Amino acid sequence: MARDRAGVAVCPGSYDPVTFGHLDIIARTAALYERVIVAVVNLPTRKQQTLFSAEERCEMIGAEVEKLGNVQVKSFDRLIVDFAREHGANAIVKGLRAISDFEYEFEMNQLNRKMAPDVESIYMMSSPQYSFLSSSGVKEVATFGGDLTDLVPRAVATRLEDQLKR
């Protein structure tokens, strides 16, 4: 049975670097929405410094989501609700891995809802095989020469390894 897809969703994050967990949430969102915009935060407030520039992160994600057809990748540097409205999105979709994610996202949801009650926050539970996966964990594994095969796409692993050699 075919189902109609909802309007436009935004999947925000730092994606430094993009992981298979991120890509899973993006693909699942793309199956539910007509159009998905992966919103790459230019300068995240929760993280001191990014390893990759916003442009590099957009490029890596773009190469991985190209096959989905209804996903765009854009950087942003303002409130996510303003970005969502500017692009006609009625939903912000984020993945949740653990209770710690929930606590932070609950607080952000309350702020976003106050500023933009017309933009709904939707949370997807991570797939079990990605429930432990984070960009910071990937960077740590890469720093010590660990195997990235099941964590990030090969092209991302190569760029990560090259970046860490500098």
Secondary structure, 3 states (H helix, E strand, C coil): CCCCCEEEEEEEECCCCCCHHHHHHHHHHHHHEEEEEEEEECCCCCCCCCCCCHHHHHHHHHHHHHHHCCEEEEEECCCHHHHHHHCCCCEEEEEECCHHHHHHHHHHHHHHHHHCCCCEEEEEECCHHHCCCCHHHHHHHHHCCCCCCCCCCHHHHHHHHHHHHC
